[in-house]
Each structure stands twice: as structure tokens, then as C-alpha cells.
Amino acid sequence: MSLTLCVTTPEGIVLSADSRQTYQNVVGAKRIGSDSATKIFSVNNKIGITVAGPAFLVDPNDKNGEAKGIGSFIKELILKEDKKITVSSIAKILYDGLEKIYNPKTLLAKMESEIEVKLKQMGAKVIKKQVKNNGQAIVVDFIDGNGKPQNAVGQIMSIDIMIAGYDYSEKGIPELNLYKVSIPGEIINSRTQGAKNQFGASWTGQTDVVHRTILGFDPRIGSTATVQAAAKNLGEDKVKEDLRTLEYIINWGAMTLFDAVDFAKLMVETTSAIQRFSDGIKLLPGDMPGVGGPVDVAIITPQEGFRWHQKKELNLIDNCRSK
């Protein structure tokens, strides 16, 4: 997995991301493949992209069936378009293009079939099947061999992208925009020039540590019996309203670009550190430390456009120099 952040301030935009790349081997074990992956990309000097999710995809139209890094697909999709593209148009381009390549419906259908085969081998009877979480998960209710009702859940990894930058009005005035794209899922306009929430922080990937730190609770709290009971008695809206009172008060509209950089780096570094010393939560033990490696940070301002604040470099050392 990954962790990427986008912080929007009056002075500019900050993008940050870790560098870890993980994979699942032939026996199903999750492993760290690299701590040198790139998850931030620039577009025409005024727009930046972060990506979290599967590191490699296979284009169904590729006769060779070779997997390529998702960054390669993003660059190819954008290069095909006009250089005057906007933040919103990039979001649509990437959603349409990557949805065809990733094909989440086919992946979920395959997972559903595999679950049914395993249940049949166990002598279980399937009762009901439901697609949940915006097409990311399949839940199969069944009766096991002892007549006890159970459920099996299959989930595919989503591709989560943030596109942030500045579009320009007819008068040449820069307008801040941030769009979030999830595949499977939808395109969401998260922050727009002049909106009440135009300044703030957004994040994708393994976000539980950031969620706990800023919002005050783990996003998986809804799976606990206590919260489920409260939602049943008081209503989901009331529970969400009370949970929102735990959020730290941060004056994003007064945050400087330097402070935004520190915040974006801190969230990635803190997540990496917590994952180093933990192994999931008691509710869901056993987790993959998917955030790690160097932290890349990019800045986008209306005046200077996209530039790197810090970026990992490949340093080649010549050990064969003649003395």
C-alpha cells in the first residue's frame, strides 16, 4: 500500500508520499518489494498527482500481458491529451483510462467465484451475495456444515489518486482545485477555490494513523459492537456528529507553506514509525507495514508551479576510479 497527502494552503499546495512498494508472492504472503517507488507525478508545471494502491497493472489489450508500473500508465494517459487540460479533466481521463485497464468488476467477479468454490468444497450453502464498499468488496452469506450462519468477505485493492493544482480563469487568475479518484469508486471534487473547505488536508492509502491523529478515531471504529449499537439507538448521523467533535482544530487557512511541508512529512513519518512497532489492531490483527522508505515532497504554487522540495535520488558512485 502507500500513504499520500495533499495539503492546500493560501500560499500553495503540498504533496507528500512514502516510497514503499509491497506485493503478494505465490504462496499468498505479503512482502516488501522496494522502498524506492515514486508516487508523486507532475503535469504541465501547475498540477501534481499522487497515487496509492496496486503498484503494477496489466493492460488487457497488451498482447504480451506484461505488467507495468501504474506511473507509466498515468503518464501515457495524460500525454495523449491536450496540454491545456484542467485538474477536473485529468481526473476524468485517469478514471476512464485506469478503470478499463484495472477492470475491477472482473477482478471482483473472479474473487466471488473463488469464494464460492471454496465454500462448496467445505460443504457450505450460499445464501446471499452482496457487493459493498463502492464495488471494492463482495460479501457472501452462507450456512456452514454445522448449520451455523457465516459470511465470507473478498476485497480488491482500490487505486486512489489525488489530482491537485491550479486552473486559470479567462482573466488568468489561478484557481485551486483538488479532485480525488477511486477505482472502483468515483470522482470527488474535494477542494475548490472559494469553497468553505478550500484549505485543509486530504489523504489516501493506509490512512488509519493520520485518521487517528487528526480526526481522533480509527476509521474502523464502525465495526465495533459499541458503535454499531449506538448507531442503532441514536442514528448514524448522531454518532458521526459526536465523533467529529474529536477532530483537532487546525487553522488551515492561516498555515504557511513551510508548516504544510512539515505537517505532510510528519504524517508519513509517523505512520511509518507506528507500523514499524505494531502488527495491526486487536480488532484486525496482522497488518502489512506498507508505508516506509524516503518521503518525497512536492510543492505547487501559482507563481512557480510544480517543484520538488525533497526527492530521493539515485546516487551512482564510481568505485573504479584510477588513482
N, C-alpha and C positions, 0 to 999 in steps of 0.2 A: 504494500500500500504506500501511502505518502501522507504528507501534511503540507498544504499550501495555504497561504493567507494573502488577502488583499486589504490594505488599509487606505481609506480615502480621507484626505485632509484638505483644508483650504489651500495649502501650498503645493499639493501634488498627491500622487498615488505611490504606494509602496507594495511591491510583490515579493513574497519570500517563499522558499520551498526547501525541503531537505533533499538528499541525494541518494536515498536508499532504493534499491530495486530488489524485489523478492519474487520467488517463483515456487511452484509446486512440482516436486520431482515425480518420477514414475511410480513410486510407492505411496504417493499422496502426502508426503511430508513437506512442510513449508520451509524454505531455506532462503538465506540472504544471498543474492546473486552478485550485487555490486553496491558500492557506496559512492558511485561516480555518475549517477544518472542525472540528466538535465530535465527539469520540469517547468522551466520558465522560457518563453519564446517571445521575440519581438515581432511587431507588424508595423510596417511603414513609419517607424520612428515615433508614432503617437499612441500606439496601442500595444499592450502586452497580454500574454496568455499564460495561465498556469494550468497544469493538468495533473490529475490524480486518478489512480485506477490501474487497469491492466497495462503492463509495460510494452507488450508486443501484441500485434494483431495480424491476422492473415486475411488478405483481400480475397473474397470468394471468386473474383474474376481473374486472379493470378493463376495462370496455368501451372506454374511451378509449386504453388502452395507454400511459398516461403514466408515465414513470419518476419515482420519489420517493426521497428520501434514506432510507437504511436506518434512521436515527434516528427518522423518522416512523413506520415500520413497528413498531419496537420499542415506542414509546410507545403506539401503538394496541393492540398485542397485550397489553400489561400493563394498560392502562386497562380492558380488558374483564373483568379478573379481580377477585376479592375483594381488598380492601386488606390482609387478613391473610396474604397469600401469603408463602412462605418462599423462601430462596435456592434450594433444590433445585426447588421448584415453578416458580419463574421460569425456571430452566434448561430445564425440560421444556416450558414454554409457548413460549419463544423457539425451541427446537429444532423443535418440531412446526410452529409457525406459519411460521417463516422457511424451513424445508425445503420446504413446499408452495409458497411464493412463489418461492423461488430455483430449485427443481426441478433439482438438479444432475445427476440421471440423464439428463434430457432434454438438458441442455447438453453432457454428455459424449458422448451418442449422436450429437448433431449434429456435434461435433468429430471423432468417429470417421468419420462419413460423409464429411466434408470431406477428411480424410486419405486415405481410400480413393479418392476421385475424383481427387485429385492424383497418387496413385501409379499409377492406371490411365492417366492422361494421359502419365506418364513411361514407360509400358510395363513397370512393375514387377509382380511377382506376390506377393500377400499370402499369408503362410504361417501366421501365428498372431496373435491379438489377445488382450491381457490388460488387465484393469482393475486398477490398483495404487494405492497411497497412499490407502487408505480411500475409494476411489471418486473420487479427485481427478484421476487421470491414466489415459490409455489408451496402451498401448504396442503398436505394430503392427510385427511382424517381417515383412520382405519380401525378395525377391530382386530386385536391380536389373537394368537392361538388360544389364549385363556379367556377370550370373550371380553377383554378389557379395552375400552376406547383409548386410542392413542393418536398422535399426529406426527408426521414427518415433515421437515422443512428443508427445501432446497433453495439456495440463493446464489445468484450470479453477481460478480463484481461489477459495479457501475463505473462508467467513465464520467468523471466530474471535472468540468472545465470552467474557469473564470476568465472572462474577456473584459479587460479594463483599459480605459484610456480616454482620449479627448476627441470628440467630433467637433466640427466647426460650422457655425451658423453662416447664413448668407453674408453677414457682415464681418465674418472672420473671427467671431468670438468663440473661444474654446468652451465646450460643454462637456462636463464629466459624465461618464456612463460606465456602469458595471453590469454585465449580464452573466448569469450562471446557467450552465448547460449540463444536464444529467442524461446519460444514455444507459439503461432505459430511464425515462422520466420526461422532463420538459425544459423549455427555455424560460428563465425567470429574469425579469428586469429588476435587479437588486437595489441599485442606487442610480439616481438620475439628477442632473443639475437642477437645483432649485427645489428639490423634494425635501421633505422634513428630515428624512434619513440619508441625505446625500453623503454625509460623512460618518464613518464608522469602520468596523472590521467585519470581514466575511472569511469563512474558511471551509476547506473541503478535505476529504481523505479520512484519516484516523483522527477524529476531532474531539474525542472524549475528554482529553486533558484540558484542551482550550475551553471546551464547554463547561467543565467543572470550574476552571479558574475564573472565567469571566461571568458566566451565567449562574454559577453556584450549584449546579447539579449535573449528574451524568445523564446523557440523553437516553440511556437505557432504563431510567427510573420508572418509566411507564410499564415495565414488565414486572414490577414488584407488586405483591398482593395488596400491600397497604395503599399504594397509589391507585390501583385498579378499583379497590373498594371505595376510596374517596371519590373517584370519578363517577362511580355508580350512584353514590349517595348525594354528591354535591353538583355533579355535572363536570364534563371535561373542561369546559370553558373556565369554570371557577378554579379548578386545580391548576390549569395553565396560568391563570391570572396570579394565583398565590406564588407559584414557582418563579414567575417573572420578577417578584419582589426581591429575590436573592441576587439579582444581577448587580455587579459593581457599577457605580456611577462613574463614567469616564466621559470627560468633555472632549469628544472627538472633534468638535468644531473649533476648538482652541489648540489642538495638538499640532506641534511643529513637525516638519518632515523628518528632522533628526530623531524626535521622540517616536515617531511612527516606525522608523527603521529599528530602533531599539525594541519596541513592542513586538514587531513582526519576527525579529530574530529570537527574542525571549520565548515566544510561544513554541517555536520549532525546537529550540534547545531544551526547553523544559519537558516537552513531550518525549524527546529522545531520551532524556535522563530518567524519567519515570518508567518508560518502557524497559530501560536497562535493568532496573531494580525490581520490576514487577512481572507477574505472569498472569495477566488478565485480572478480572474481578471475581469475588466469591459467587456472584450470580452466574457468571460465564467464565470459569477458569480456563487457563490455557490460551495464550494470545501470541500473535506474531509481532516481534519488535520491528514493525515496518517503517519506522521513522528513524533516520540516522544519517551519518556522513556529514560532509560540509553543508553549511547553509548558504544558499545563493540568495542574493537580494538585488532587486532591480527597482529603479525609481523612474517615474514618468511625471514630467512637469509640462505645463503649457508652453513654457519658454524654451526648454532644452530638449523636450521629448524624452524618448526612452534611453536610459543609460544604466550601466551596471554599477551598483555600489560595491558589491563584492561577488566574486565568481570564482569557482575552482578553476585552476589552470593545470594544464599538462606540462610539467617541467621536465625537459629532457636533459640529462647530464651526460656529457661526453667523458666516458672513463678511458677512452683510448687516445687521449691527447699525448702527443710526443713531448717529452721533457726537454 
